[in-house]
Amino acid sequence: MKMASFASTECFLPLYQSRLAPTHYQQNGTSAILHLNCKSKKSLSFSSSSSFSTQGTSLCYAVERKERSSFAQMDAVRHLMGSVTKTQGLRFAVVVARFNEIITKQLLEGALSTFKNYSVSEENIDVVWVPGSFEIGVVAERLGKSQKYHAILCIGAVIRGDTSHYDAVANSAASGVLSAGLNSGVPCIFGVLTCEDMEQALNRAGGKSGNKGSETALTAIEMASLFEHHLK
């Protein structure tokens, strides 16, 4: 068995090619095996049962072009996405914290306005009020497990104060909403503002930074559509 090796500074196999498995190719009826040294992308070797000669760079470019072409021609691959236009029959719950109500009411109004603009009927929306952002997670999980809703919006506002209470509430709210979605199997969308001061919160509740309640509603519609039409 003859062994030959060559080095190229311009030859790189595609990332989805396994570095441990050899790449097989044929040229002029001669079968060869191309190996990539894991420690150095510049070092390559091949073995063949008969004499074989070619330029290392052009050989690797040929392999790369073939792999890219195969990837581009995978027409059978399905891409699943939610839709913000297919809202008929979708039901939503909105869990809203009363604490910092001057902010959360505006976030709720933004969410409800967006639902209306995207043809979600009022009869398919339930709003549940809780004392604060800390309590959102447990209520969202109960609503999700009821199997009455396709998505749950979680709206609140936590504003930093002079103590570490802010960090505890913000972290608990985020983990609570995440756990609610995982445990219930229903998308629970995190729409709790975590801001340094009241000005930042107002900017995100209809001010110059837009209305995050509206953005949350759009996310809920897309996720509800994805689960209902593709992931049942």
matplotlib code that plots the C-alpha trace (Angstrom):
import matplotlib.pyplot as plt

x = [0.0, 1.5, 1.1, 1.3, 0.8, 0.4, -0.3, -2.5, -3.1, -6.4, -8.1, -10.9, -13.6, -17.1, -17.9, -20.6, -18.1, -16.9, -13.2, -13.1, -14.6, -12.6, -14.0, -14.3, -14.0, -13.1, -11.0, -10.2, -11.5, -9.2, -10.8, -9.0, -9.6, -8.9, -8.0, -8.1, -5.5, -7.6, -4.7, -3.9, -6.3, -3.3, -2.2, -3.9, -3.1, -4.6, -4.0, -4.7, -4.2, -2.7, -0.7, -2.6, -1.5, -3.3, -3.0, -4.0, -5.9, -8.0, -8.8, -10.2, -12.1, -13.7, -14.8, -16.1, -18.1, -19.6, -20.7, -22.1, -24.1, -25.6, -26.6, -28.2, -30.2, -32.0, -35.4, -37.2, -36.1, -39.2, -39.0, -41.7, -42.7, -45.5, -47.7, -49.1, -52.0, -53.5, -55.2, -58.7, -59.6, -56.4, -57.0, -54.8, -54.4, -52.6, -51.2, -50.6, -48.9, -50.7, -47.4, -46.1, -49.6, -48.8, -46.5, -48.3, -51.6, -49.9, -48.2, -51.6, -53.2, -50.4, -51.0, -54.7, -54.5, -52.1, -54.4, -57.2, -55.1, -54.2, -57.9, -57.8, -61.4, -62.0, -63.9, -60.6, -58.7, -58.7, -56.8, -55.7, -54.4, -51.8, -50.3, -46.8, -44.3, -43.2, -46.6, -46.8, -45.1, -47.4, -50.5, -49.2, -48.4, -51.9, -53.5, -51.2, -52.1, -55.8, -55.3, -57.7, -55.1, -52.7, -50.2, -49.9, -48.6, -46.8, -46.7, -45.0, -42.5, -39.6, -37.7, -34.5, -34.5, -32.0, -31.8, -31.2, -34.9, -34.9, -32.5, -34.5, -37.8, -36.5, -34.7, -37.7, -40.1, -37.9, -37.4, -41.0, -42.3, -39.7, -40.8, -44.5, -43.9, -41.8, -44.1, -47.4, -46.2, -47.9, -45.8, -45.5, -44.1, -41.9, -43.1, -41.8, -39.8, -36.7, -35.5, -33.1, -35.6, -39.1, -38.0, -36.7, -39.9, -42.1, -40.0, -40.8, -44.4, -45.5, -42.7, -39.8, -38.7, -42.1, -44.5, -43.1, -46.6, -47.3, -44.1, -45.1, -48.5, -46.9, -44.5, -47.5, -49.4, -46.5, -45.7, -49.4, -49.6, -46.4, -47.7, -51.2, -50.4, -47.0, -46.1, -49.2]
y = [0.0, 3.3, 6.3, 9.9, 13.2, 16.8, 20.1, 22.9, 26.3, 26.8, 23.5, 23.1, 20.4, 21.5, 21.9, 19.2, 16.6, 14.4, 14.9, 11.3, 9.7, 9.6, 11.3, 8.9, 10.2, 8.9, 10.4, 8.7, 5.4, 5.4, 5.1, 7.0, 8.0, 11.5, 12.1, 15.4, 15.7, 16.9, 18.9, 20.9, 21.7, 22.1, 18.5, 16.0, 12.5, 9.9, 6.2, 4.4, 1.0, 2.5, 5.5, 8.8, 12.4, 15.7, 19.1, 19.2, 22.5, 21.6, 18.2, 19.6, 22.3, 19.6, 17.7, 20.9, 21.9, 18.5, 18.6, 22.1, 21.1, 18.1, 20.3, 22.9, 20.2, 18.8, 19.9, 17.4, 19.2, 20.7, 24.1, 24.4, 27.9, 29.5, 32.1, 35.3, 35.3, 31.9, 32.9, 31.4, 29.2, 30.1, 30.8, 32.9, 33.8, 36.8, 36.8, 40.4, 41.6, 44.5, 45.7, 48.7, 48.8, 52.1, 50.0, 46.7, 48.2, 49.8, 46.5, 44.8, 47.4, 46.9, 43.1, 43.3, 45.8, 43.5, 40.5, 42.6, 43.7, 40.1, 38.9, 37.1, 37.4, 38.9, 35.7, 33.8, 35.9, 35.6, 38.1, 36.9, 39.5, 38.5, 40.6, 40.8, 39.3, 36.7, 35.1, 34.9, 31.5, 29.4, 30.8, 30.4, 26.8, 26.1, 27.8, 25.8, 22.5, 23.3, 22.7, 25.6, 27.8, 27.6, 30.1, 32.1, 35.7, 36.7, 40.4, 42.3, 45.0, 44.8, 48.0, 48.1, 49.7, 50.2, 46.6, 43.1, 42.4, 43.3, 40.5, 37.9, 38.8, 39.2, 35.8, 34.1, 35.5, 34.4, 30.9, 30.6, 31.4, 29.0, 26.2, 26.9, 26.3, 23.2, 21.6, 22.4, 21.9, 25.1, 28.1, 30.6, 33.9, 36.1, 39.7, 40.9, 44.1, 44.2, 47.9, 50.1, 52.9, 54.0, 56.0, 52.8, 51.0, 53.8, 53.8, 50.1, 50.4, 52.5, 55.1, 55.6, 52.0, 50.7, 48.5, 45.2, 44.0, 44.1, 42.2, 39.6, 39.1, 38.6, 36.0, 34.2, 34.1, 32.6, 30.0, 29.1, 28.6, 26.5, 24.2, 23.9, 23.4, 21.6, 20.2, 18.5]
z = [0.0, -1.1, 1.2, 0.2, 2.0, 1.1, 2.9, 1.8, 3.5, 1.7, 2.1, 4.7, 4.8, 5.6, 9.4, 9.2, 8.0, 10.9, 11.7, 12.8, 9.7, 6.5, 3.4, 0.3, -3.2, -6.7, -9.5, -12.8, -11.4, -8.5, -5.0, -2.2, 1.4, 2.6, 6.2, 8.1, 10.9, 14.0, 15.4, 12.2, 9.4, 7.1, 7.2, 5.0, 3.8, 1.5, 0.7, -2.5, -4.0, -7.2, -8.1, -7.6, -8.3, -8.0, -6.5, -2.8, -3.0, -6.1, -4.7, -1.4, -3.3, -5.4, -2.2, -0.7, -3.8, -3.9, -0.2, -0.6, -3.7, -1.8, 1.1, -1.2, -3.0, 0.1, -1.0, 1.2, 4.4, 6.1, 7.9, 10.5, 11.5, 13.4, 11.7, 13.0, 10.5, 11.3, 14.6, 14.2, 17.2, 19.2, 22.8, 25.1, 28.7, 30.0, 33.5, 34.7, 37.9, 39.7, 41.2, 39.2, 37.7, 35.9, 33.7, 33.5, 32.5, 29.5, 28.6, 28.8, 26.6, 24.0, 24.1, 23.7, 20.9, 19.0, 19.5, 18.0, 15.1, 14.3, 14.4, 17.8, 19.1, 22.5, 23.6, 23.2, 25.7, 29.5, 31.7, 35.1, 37.7, 40.3, 43.1, 41.7, 39.2, 41.7, 41.6, 37.8, 37.3, 39.5, 37.9, 34.4, 35.1, 36.4, 33.3, 31.0, 32.6, 32.2, 28.5, 27.7, 26.1, 23.3, 24.9, 28.1, 28.2, 31.4, 32.0, 34.9, 35.7, 38.2, 38.8, 40.7, 44.1, 46.9, 48.0, 46.5, 46.4, 42.7, 41.8, 43.8, 42.2, 38.6, 38.7, 40.3, 37.7, 34.8, 36.2, 37.1, 33.6, 32.1, 34.5, 33.8, 30.1, 30.5, 33.1, 31.3, 27.7, 26.7, 25.5, 28.4, 27.0, 29.3, 29.2, 32.5, 32.3, 34.4, 34.4, 36.3, 36.9, 36.1, 33.0, 31.4, 32.2, 30.7, 27.6, 27.1, 27.9, 25.0, 25.0, 22.6, 22.9, 21.8, 23.8, 25.0, 25.7, 22.0, 21.2, 23.7, 22.1, 18.7, 20.1, 21.8, 18.5, 16.6, 19.3, 19.6, 15.8, 15.8, 18.5, 17.1, 13.4, 13.5, 16.9, 18.1]

ax = plt.figure().add_subplot(projection="3d")
ax.plot(x, y, z, "-o")
ax.set_aspect("equal")
plt.show()
